[in-house]
C-alpha cells in the first residue's frame, strides 16, 4: 500500500512474515525488515525519509 510522509511517497507490504519498505524517491530504496507490527514498519520508513531525504537533501539529488 502507498503512504505519504511529509510529501514523500513510500510503500509498505507484507511478504511472508516480514514487512517490506519501498521508497522510490530514495533511488528505489527497498528493504525487508523483521518487525511484528505495521506501526514499526511505518516508523522505520518515516525515519529513513527524515534522515536520508529531508535532513540530507543534497546527498540524493
C-alpha positions, 0 to 999 in steps of 0.5 A: 500500500502507498503512504505519504510522509511529509510529501514523500511517497513510500510503500509498505507490504507484507511478504511472508512474515516480514514487512517490506519498505519501498521508497522510490524517491530514495533511488528505489530504496527497498528493504525487508525488515523483521518487525511484528507490527505495521506501526514499526514498519511505518516508523522505520520508513518515516525515519529513513525519509527524515534522515536520508531525504529531508535532513540530507537533501543534497546527498540524493539529488 
